[in-house]
Amino acid sequence: MKSRLFLVGMLAWACSVSAGEIESMQLRSFGQDNPALIYVFTSASCPHCAYFHDKIMPTLKTAFAQTGLAQIKVVDMPYDARALRATQLARCMNDDAYEHFMDAVYVNQAIWGYGKNPDVILKEYATEVGMTEQDITICLDNKALKERIVEQRDNLADLYRVRGMPTTVVVKGVKSASFSGTDEKEILDGIKKVLETQ
């Protein structure tokens, strides 16, 4: 998928949720609080997202989150029932368990994403990172959590005009840039350009 760059003013966008409201959405984050933010829009069942998670996300964490240049926030964008179930489980985990769980989800995407009994397989991954059967049941039965994930997906996709996954959005002040796809050089160079603006 070819990457595209859009450099626009945030205030010019019409949206159903404000940028300030994003902070209350309990998105998974990496790095300390920072006015410079990198949003990664991703879906557990998206093959391009699996590549992004394995090859590009580690670089983003090292180059920006760990250096204090920006905070990374993951925006879950499940567009099928299987991805939604995986996302629900991920939301119920602490940071360490979350990272191991998502590694398993993306590496084994072809197994649970297209095979039979995806819930059984996802539950196995969740159990391996420490969730009990009761934890899993409570998490998957949590209708409020499911509704919140779907609401975030729709509102944030609208706010940042996301039309496909993976999409990376970097925001600093009123400046932002959006990149769709997995062109690592263009994403990294584009993020740096926005972060360097005064």
PyRosetta script that sets phi, psi and omega in degrees:
from pyrosetta import init, pose_from_sequence

init()
pose = pose_from_sequence("MKSRLFLVGMLAWACSVSAGEIESMQLRSFGQDNPALIYVFTSASCPHCAYFHDKIMPTLKTAFAQTGLAQIKVVDMPYDARALRATQLARCMNDDAYEHFMDAVYVNQAIWGYGKNPDVILKEYATEVGMTEQDITICLDNKALKERIVEQRDNLADLYRVRGMPTTVVVKGVKSASFSGTDEKEILDGIKKVLETQ")
pose.set_psi(1, 126.8)
pose.set_omega(1, -177.7)
pose.set_phi(2, -75.9)
pose.set_psi(2, 137.0)
pose.set_omega(2, 179.6)
pose.set_phi(3, -78.5)
pose.set_psi(3, 150.5)
pose.set_omega(3, 175.9)
pose.set_phi(4, -131.5)
pose.set_psi(4, 145.3)
pose.set_omega(4, -179.2)
pose.set_phi(5, -116.9)
pose.set_psi(5, 129.9)
pose.set_omega(5, 175.1)
pose.set_phi(6, -125.9)
pose.set_psi(6, 117.5)
pose.set_omega(6, 176.7)
pose.set_phi(7, -107.3)
pose.set_psi(7, 112.3)
pose.set_omega(7, -173.5)
pose.set_phi(8, -140.5)
pose.set_psi(8, 165.5)
pose.set_omega(8, 174.5)
pose.set_phi(9, -85.7)
pose.set_psi(9, 130.0)
pose.set_omega(9, -178.9)
pose.set_phi(10, -59.1)
pose.set_psi(10, -38.0)
pose.set_omega(10, -173.8)
pose.set_phi(11, -69.6)
pose.set_psi(11, -13.2)
pose.set_omega(11, -178.3)
pose.set_phi(12, -84.2)
pose.set_psi(12, -8.2)
pose.set_omega(12, -174.8)
pose.set_phi(13, -89.3)
pose.set_psi(13, 135.6)
pose.set_omega(13, 171.4)
pose.set_phi(14, -89.4)
pose.set_psi(14, 131.9)
pose.set_omega(14, -176.4)
pose.set_phi(15, -152.5)
pose.set_psi(15, 164.5)
pose.set_omega(15, -177.8)
pose.set_phi(16, -93.4)
pose.set_psi(16, -5.1)
pose.set_omega(16, 177.4)
pose.set_phi(17, -142.7)
pose.set_psi(17, 141.4)
pose.set_omega(17, -179.2)
pose.set_phi(18, -84.7)
pose.set_psi(18, 157.9)
pose.set_omega(18, 179.1)
pose.set_phi(19, -59.7)
pose.set_psi(19, -35.8)
pose.set_omega(19, -179.3)
pose.set_phi(20, -64.3)
pose.set_psi(20, -29.8)
pose.set_omega(20, -179.0)
pose.set_phi(21, -73.4)
pose.set_psi(21, -15.9)
pose.set_omega(21, -178.4)
pose.set_phi(22, -60.2)
pose.set_psi(22, -34.7)
pose.set_omega(22, -174.4)
pose.set_phi(23, -62.9)
pose.set_psi(23, -20.9)
pose.set_omega(23, -179.3)
pose.set_phi(24, -91.4)
pose.set_psi(24, 7.8)
pose.set_omega(24, -172.1)
pose.set_phi(25, -93.8)
pose.set_psi(25, 4.5)
pose.set_omega(25, 176.0)
pose.set_phi(26, 56.2)
pose.set_psi(26, 43.8)
pose.set_omega(26, 176.5)
pose.set_phi(27, -76.4)
pose.set_psi(27, 146.2)
pose.set_omega(27, 176.4)
pose.set_phi(28, -67.0)
pose.set_psi(28, 130.6)
pose.set_omega(28, -176.3)
pose.set_phi(29, -128.7)
pose.set_psi(29, 156.6)
pose.set_omega(29, 177.6)
pose.set_phi(30, -131.7)
pose.set_psi(30, 130.4)
pose.set_omega(30, -177.1)
pose.set_phi(31, 95.5)
pose.set_psi(31, 168.0)
pose.set_omega(31, -177.9)
pose.set_phi(32, -78.4)
pose.set_psi(32, 162.4)
pose.set_omega(32, 175.8)
pose.set_phi(33, -51.3)
pose.set_psi(33, 137.0)
pose.set_omega(33, -173.5)
pose.set_phi(34, -156.0)
pose.set_psi(34, 138.5)
pose.set_omega(34, 176.5)
pose.set_phi(35, -67.1)
pose.set_psi(35, -20.0)
pose.set_omega(35, 175.0)
pose.set_phi(36, -92.7)
pose.set_psi(36, 125.2)
pose.set_omega(36, -174.1)
pose.set_phi(37, -126.9)
pose.set_psi(37, 142.7)
pose.set_omega(37, 173.7)
pose.set_phi(38, -120.2)
pose.set_psi(38, 117.6)
pose.set_omega(38, 177.9)
pose.set_phi(39, -100.5)
pose.set_psi(39, 131.3)
pose.set_omega(39, 177.0)
pose.set_phi(40, -112.6)
pose.set_psi(40, 110.3)
pose.set_omega(40, 178.7)
pose.set_phi(41, -89.5)
pose.set_psi(41, 120.1)
pose.set_omega(41, -171.7)
pose.set_phi(42, -148.9)
pose.set_psi(42, 153.8)
pose.set_omega(42, 177.0)
pose.set_phi(43, -126.0)
pose.set_psi(43, 136.9)
pose.set_omega(43, -176.9)
pose.set_phi(44, -61.5)
pose.set_psi(44, -24.1)
pose.set_omega(44, -176.6)
pose.set_phi(45, -101.3)
pose.set_psi(45, 7.7)
pose.set_omega(45, -177.6)
pose.set_phi(46, -92.0)
pose.set_psi(46, 119.1)
pose.set_omega(46, -179.4)
pose.set_phi(47, -59.4)
pose.set_psi(47, -40.0)
pose.set_omega(47, 177.9)
pose.set_phi(48, -65.1)
pose.set_psi(48, -32.2)
pose.set_omega(48, 178.1)
pose.set_phi(49, -69.1)
pose.set_psi(49, -33.7)
pose.set_omega(49, 177.0)
pose.set_phi(50, -63.3)
pose.set_psi(50, -42.5)
pose.set_omega(50, 176.7)
pose.set_phi(51, -62.6)
pose.set_psi(51, -44.7)
pose.set_omega(51, 179.6)
pose.set_phi(52, -59.4)
pose.set_psi(52, -46.1)
pose.set_omega(52, -179.2)
pose.set_phi(53, -60.0)
pose.set_psi(53, -40.6)
pose.set_omega(53, -175.6)
pose.set_phi(54, -80.8)
pose.set_psi(54, -39.6)
pose.set_omega(54, -170.1)
pose.set_phi(55, -104.5)
pose.set_psi(55, -32.2)
pose.set_omega(55, -172.1)
pose.set_phi(56, -107.3)
pose.set_psi(56, -40.2)
pose.set_omega(56, -177.6)
pose.set_phi(57, -56.5)
pose.set_psi(57, -43.7)
pose.set_omega(57, 178.1)
pose.set_phi(58, -58.1)
pose.set_psi(58, -37.2)
pose.set_omega(58, 178.4)
pose.set_phi(59, -66.9)
pose.set_psi(59, -41.0)
pose.set_omega(59, 177.8)
pose.set_phi(60, -61.9)
pose.set_psi(60, -42.9)
pose.set_omega(60, 180.0)
pose.set_phi(61, -62.5)
pose.set_psi(61, -45.0)
pose.set_omega(61, -178.1)
pose.set_phi(62, -68.2)
pose.set_psi(62, -45.6)
pose.set_omega(62, -173.7)
pose.set_phi(63, -76.0)
pose.set_psi(63, -30.2)
pose.set_omega(63, -172.0)
pose.set_phi(64, -122.3)
pose.set_psi(64, -47.7)
pose.set_omega(64, -177.5)
pose.set_phi(65, -71.5)
pose.set_psi(65, -47.5)
pose.set_omega(65, -176.2)
pose.set_phi(66, -72.9)
pose.set_psi(66, -21.4)
pose.set_omega(66, 178.7)
pose.set_phi(67, -91.5)
pose.set_psi(67, -5.7)
pose.set_omega(67, 179.8)
pose.set_phi(68, 79.7)
pose.set_psi(68, 10.2)
pose.set_omega(68, -179.6)
pose.set_phi(69, -76.4)
pose.set_psi(69, -28.6)
pose.set_omega(69, -179.5)
pose.set_phi(70, -162.4)
pose.set_psi(70, 158.6)
pose.set_omega(70, 172.4)
pose.set_phi(71, -102.0)
pose.set_psi(71, 138.5)
pose.set_omega(71, 179.4)
pose.set_phi(72, -100.4)
pose.set_psi(72, 133.6)
pose.set_omega(72, 176.0)
pose.set_phi(73, -125.3)
pose.set_psi(73, 132.9)
pose.set_omega(73, 179.9)
pose.set_phi(74, -93.9)
pose.set_psi(74, 124.1)
pose.set_omega(74, 177.6)
pose.set_phi(75, -105.7)
pose.set_psi(75, 110.8)
pose.set_omega(75, -178.6)
pose.set_phi(76, -73.3)
pose.set_psi(76, 129.4)
pose.set_omega(76, -177.3)
pose.set_phi(77, -125.5)
pose.set_psi(77, 57.5)
pose.set_omega(77, -177.6)
pose.set_phi(78, -70.2)
pose.set_psi(78, 122.0)
pose.set_omega(78, 179.7)
pose.set_phi(79, -113.4)
pose.set_psi(79, 14.8)
pose.set_omega(79, 170.6)
pose.set_phi(80, -146.1)
pose.set_psi(80, 164.1)
pose.set_omega(80, -173.6)
pose.set_phi(81, -62.5)
pose.set_psi(81, -36.2)
pose.set_omega(81, -178.5)
pose.set_phi(82, -66.5)
pose.set_psi(82, -45.4)
pose.set_omega(82, 179.0)
pose.set_phi(83, -63.7)
pose.set_psi(83, -36.5)
pose.set_omega(83, 179.3)
pose.set_phi(84, -64.2)
pose.set_psi(84, -40.6)
pose.set_omega(84, 178.9)
pose.set_phi(85, -65.2)
pose.set_psi(85, -42.3)
pose.set_omega(85, 177.4)
pose.set_phi(86, -63.0)
pose.set_psi(86, -40.1)
pose.set_omega(86, 179.4)
pose.set_phi(87, -65.5)
pose.set_psi(87, -41.8)
pose.set_omega(87, 177.3)
pose.set_phi(88, -57.4)
pose.set_psi(88, -47.7)
pose.set_omega(88, 179.5)
pose.set_phi(89, -61.6)
pose.set_psi(89, -43.9)
pose.set_omega(89, -179.3)
pose.set_phi(90, -60.8)
pose.set_psi(90, -37.3)
pose.set_omega(90, -178.6)
pose.set_phi(91, -67.8)
pose.set_psi(91, -20.1)
pose.set_omega(91, -178.1)
pose.set_phi(92, -91.0)
pose.set_psi(92, 6.4)
pose.set_omega(92, -174.4)
pose.set_phi(93, -109.3)
pose.set_psi(93, 156.0)
pose.set_omega(93, 171.2)
pose.set_phi(94, -75.5)
pose.set_psi(94, 172.7)
pose.set_omega(94, -172.3)
pose.set_phi(95, -59.2)
pose.set_psi(95, -43.6)
pose.set_omega(95, -177.2)
pose.set_phi(96, -65.8)
pose.set_psi(96, -46.8)
pose.set_omega(96, 179.2)
pose.set_phi(97, -63.9)
pose.set_psi(97, -39.4)
pose.set_omega(97, -180.0)
pose.set_phi(98, -57.0)
pose.set_psi(98, -48.1)
pose.set_omega(98, -176.7)
pose.set_phi(99, -63.8)
pose.set_psi(99, -42.1)
pose.set_omega(99, 178.9)
pose.set_phi(100, -67.6)
pose.set_psi(100, -38.8)
pose.set_omega(100, 179.2)
pose.set_phi(101, -63.9)
pose.set_psi(101, -46.7)
pose.set_omega(101, -178.5)
pose.set_phi(102, -67.5)
pose.set_psi(102, -32.3)
pose.set_omega(102, 173.4)
pose.set_phi(103, -58.2)
pose.set_psi(103, -47.0)
pose.set_omega(103, -179.7)
pose.set_phi(104, -65.2)
pose.set_psi(104, -41.1)
pose.set_omega(104, -179.6)
pose.set_phi(105, -61.3)
pose.set_psi(105, -46.3)
pose.set_omega(105, -177.4)
pose.set_phi(106, -75.0)
pose.set_psi(106, -40.7)
pose.set_omega(106, 179.9)
pose.set_phi(107, -63.1)
pose.set_psi(107, -37.3)
pose.set_omega(107, -176.2)
pose.set_phi(108, -104.0)
pose.set_psi(108, 25.3)
pose.set_omega(108, -175.2)
pose.set_phi(109, -54.4)
pose.set_psi(109, -40.7)
pose.set_omega(109, -178.4)
pose.set_phi(110, -66.4)
pose.set_psi(110, -25.2)
pose.set_omega(110, -177.9)
pose.set_phi(111, -78.1)
pose.set_psi(111, -57.1)
pose.set_omega(111, -177.6)
pose.set_phi(112, -82.6)
pose.set_psi(112, -27.0)
pose.set_omega(112, -175.9)
pose.set_phi(113, -75.5)
pose.set_psi(113, -25.3)
pose.set_omega(113, -175.2)
pose.set_phi(114, -128.5)
pose.set_psi(114, -7.2)
pose.set_omega(114, -178.6)
pose.set_phi(115, -91.1)
pose.set_psi(115, -171.7)
pose.set_omega(115, 178.9)
pose.set_phi(116, -84.7)
pose.set_psi(116, 156.5)
pose.set_omega(116, 175.3)
pose.set_phi(117, 52.2)
pose.set_psi(117, 56.5)
pose.set_omega(117, -178.8)
pose.set_phi(118, -60.5)
pose.set_psi(118, -34.5)
pose.set_omega(118, -179.6)
pose.set_phi(119, -61.7)
pose.set_psi(119, -39.3)
pose.set_omega(119, -179.9)
pose.set_phi(120, -62.0)
pose.set_psi(120, -43.8)
pose.set_omega(120, -178.3)
pose.set_phi(121, -68.6)
pose.set_psi(121, -45.4)
pose.set_omega(121, 179.7)
pose.set_phi(122, -62.1)
pose.set_psi(122, -37.7)
pose.set_omega(122, 178.0)
pose.set_phi(123, -64.2)
pose.set_psi(123, -34.5)
pose.set_omega(123, 177.2)
pose.set_phi(124, -63.4)
pose.set_psi(124, -44.6)
pose.set_omega(124, 178.8)
pose.set_phi(125, -62.8)
pose.set_psi(125, -40.0)
pose.set_omega(125, -179.8)
pose.set_phi(126, -66.5)
pose.set_psi(126, -39.2)
pose.set_omega(126, 178.1)
pose.set_phi(127, -64.3)
pose.set_psi(127, -37.8)
pose.set_omega(127, -178.7)
pose.set_phi(128, -64.4)
pose.set_psi(128, -24.3)
pose.set_omega(128, 179.7)
pose.set_phi(129, -101.5)
pose.set_psi(129, 10.0)
pose.set_omega(129, 170.2)
pose.set_phi(130, 112.4)
pose.set_psi(130, -3.1)
pose.set_omega(130, 178.3)
pose.set_phi(131, -76.1)
pose.set_psi(131, 140.7)
pose.set_omega(131, 176.0)
pose.set_phi(132, -87.6)
pose.set_psi(132, 166.7)
pose.set_omega(132, 177.8)
pose.set_phi(133, -59.3)
pose.set_psi(133, -38.0)
pose.set_omega(133, 178.6)
pose.set_phi(134, -66.4)
pose.set_psi(134, -43.4)
pose.set_omega(134, 177.4)
pose.set_phi(135, -56.9)
pose.set_psi(135, -44.9)
pose.set_omega(135, -177.2)
pose.set_phi(136, -63.9)
pose.set_psi(136, -45.7)
pose.set_omega(136, -179.0)
pose.set_phi(137, -62.6)
pose.set_psi(137, -46.6)
pose.set_omega(137, 179.2)
pose.set_phi(138, -60.5)
pose.set_psi(138, -42.5)
pose.set_omega(138, -178.5)
pose.set_phi(139, -64.3)
pose.set_psi(139, -48.8)
pose.set_omega(139, -177.1)
pose.set_phi(140, -71.6)
pose.set_psi(140, -22.6)
pose.set_omega(140, 178.4)
pose.set_phi(141, -89.3)
pose.set_psi(141, -0.6)
pose.set_omega(141, -176.5)
pose.set_phi(142, -78.8)
pose.set_psi(142, 95.8)
pose.set_omega(142, -177.3)
pose.set_phi(143, -65.9)
pose.set_psi(143, -35.4)
pose.set_omega(143, 179.8)
pose.set_phi(144, -63.8)
pose.set_psi(144, -39.5)
pose.set_omega(144, 177.8)
pose.set_phi(145, -63.8)
pose.set_psi(145, -45.7)
pose.set_omega(145, 179.3)
pose.set_phi(146, -59.0)
pose.set_psi(146, -45.7)
pose.set_omega(146, -179.3)
pose.set_phi(147, -65.0)
pose.set_psi(147, -37.4)
pose.set_omega(147, -179.9)
pose.set_phi(148, -66.2)
pose.set_psi(148, -40.9)
pose.set_omega(148, 178.9)
pose.set_phi(149, -61.7)
pose.set_psi(149, -45.8)
pose.set_omega(149, -179.3)
pose.set_phi(150, -65.3)
pose.set_psi(150, -40.2)
pose.set_omega(150, 178.9)
pose.set_phi(151, -63.8)
pose.set_psi(151, -43.9)
pose.set_omega(151, 177.6)
pose.set_phi(152, -61.8)
pose.set_psi(152, -44.4)
pose.set_omega(152, 179.3)
pose.set_phi(153, -55.0)
pose.set_psi(153, -49.6)
pose.set_omega(153, -175.6)
pose.set_phi(154, -71.7)
pose.set_psi(154, -43.4)
pose.set_omega(154, -177.4)
pose.set_phi(155, -68.1)
pose.set_psi(155, -43.9)
pose.set_omega(155, -177.5)
pose.set_phi(156, -74.4)
pose.set_psi(156, -32.2)
pose.set_omega(156, 174.5)
pose.set_phi(157, -63.1)
pose.set_psi(157, -37.2)
pose.set_omega(157, 177.6)
pose.set_phi(158, -69.1)
pose.set_psi(158, -45.5)
pose.set_omega(158, -178.3)
pose.set_phi(159, -58.9)
pose.set_psi(159, -44.8)
pose.set_omega(159, -175.8)
pose.set_phi(160, -103.9)
pose.set_psi(160, 12.3)
pose.set_omega(160, 175.9)
pose.set_phi(161, 53.2)
pose.set_psi(161, 45.5)
pose.set_omega(161, -179.8)
pose.set_phi(162, -82.1)
pose.set_psi(162, 127.3)
pose.set_omega(162, -178.4)
pose.set_phi(163, -119.1)
pose.set_psi(163, -4.4)
pose.set_omega(163, 179.4)
pose.set_phi(164, -164.8)
pose.set_psi(164, 166.5)
pose.set_omega(164, -179.9)
pose.set_phi(165, -122.2)
pose.set_psi(165, 150.4)
pose.set_omega(165, -7.0)
pose.set_phi(166, -77.3)
pose.set_psi(166, 150.4)
pose.set_omega(166, 173.2)
pose.set_phi(167, -129.7)
pose.set_psi(167, 134.6)
pose.set_omega(167, 178.0)
pose.set_phi(168, -112.9)
pose.set_psi(168, 129.3)
pose.set_omega(168, 179.3)
pose.set_phi(169, -124.1)
pose.set_psi(169, 128.6)
pose.set_omega(169, 176.0)
pose.set_phi(170, -112.9)
pose.set_psi(170, 134.8)
pose.set_omega(170, -176.9)
pose.set_phi(171, -129.4)
pose.set_psi(171, 128.9)
pose.set_omega(171, 173.6)
pose.set_phi(172, -141.7)
pose.set_psi(172, 110.4)
pose.set_omega(172, -175.7)
pose.set_phi(173, 63.7)
pose.set_psi(173, -128.3)
pose.set_omega(173, 179.3)
pose.set_phi(174, -95.0)
pose.set_psi(174, 5.6)
pose.set_omega(174, 179.3)
pose.set_phi(175, -100.0)
pose.set_psi(175, 143.3)
pose.set_omega(175, 175.3)
pose.set_phi(176, -152.3)
pose.set_psi(176, 157.0)
pose.set_omega(176, 175.7)
pose.set_phi(177, -139.2)
pose.set_psi(177, 143.6)
pose.set_omega(177, -177.3)
pose.set_phi(178, -124.6)
pose.set_psi(178, 134.6)
pose.set_omega(178, -178.3)
pose.set_phi(179, -129.2)
pose.set_psi(179, 122.5)
pose.set_omega(179, 174.7)
pose.set_phi(180, -102.3)
pose.set_psi(180, 138.1)
pose.set_omega(180, 177.9)
pose.set_phi(181, 106.2)
pose.set_psi(181, -161.1)
pose.set_omega(181, -170.9)
pose.set_phi(182, -130.4)
pose.set_psi(182, 30.9)
pose.set_omega(182, 175.6)
pose.set_phi(183, -79.7)
pose.set_psi(183, 96.0)
pose.set_omega(183, -172.4)
pose.set_phi(184, -59.3)
pose.set_psi(184, -43.8)
pose.set_omega(184, -177.8)
pose.set_phi(185, -63.2)
pose.set_psi(185, -44.2)
pose.set_omega(185, -178.7)
pose.set_phi(186, -66.3)
pose.set_psi(186, -38.8)
pose.set_omega(186, 178.7)
pose.set_phi(187, -64.4)
pose.set_psi(187, -50.0)
pose.set_omega(187, -178.1)
pose.set_phi(188, -63.8)
pose.set_psi(188, -45.4)
pose.set_omega(188, -179.9)
pose.set_phi(189, -63.9)
pose.set_psi(189, -39.3)
pose.set_omega(189, -179.3)
pose.set_phi(190, -67.5)
pose.set_psi(190, -41.1)
pose.set_omega(190, 177.7)
pose.set_phi(191, -62.2)
pose.set_psi(191, -46.8)
pose.set_omega(191, 179.6)
pose.set_phi(192, -59.2)
pose.set_psi(192, -39.5)
pose.set_omega(192, -179.3)
pose.set_phi(193, -62.4)
pose.set_psi(193, -43.2)
pose.set_omega(193, -180.0)
pose.set_phi(194, -69.3)
pose.set_psi(194, -42.5)
pose.set_omega(194, -178.0)
pose.set_phi(195, -66.9)
pose.set_psi(195, -24.7)
pose.set_omega(195, 179.8)
pose.set_phi(196, -81.6)
pose.set_psi(196, -10.8)
pose.set_omega(196, 179.6)
pose.set_phi(197, -73.4)
pose.set_psi(197, 146.7)
pose.set_omega(197, -178.0)
pose.set_phi(198, -89.0)
pose.dump_pdb("model.pdb")
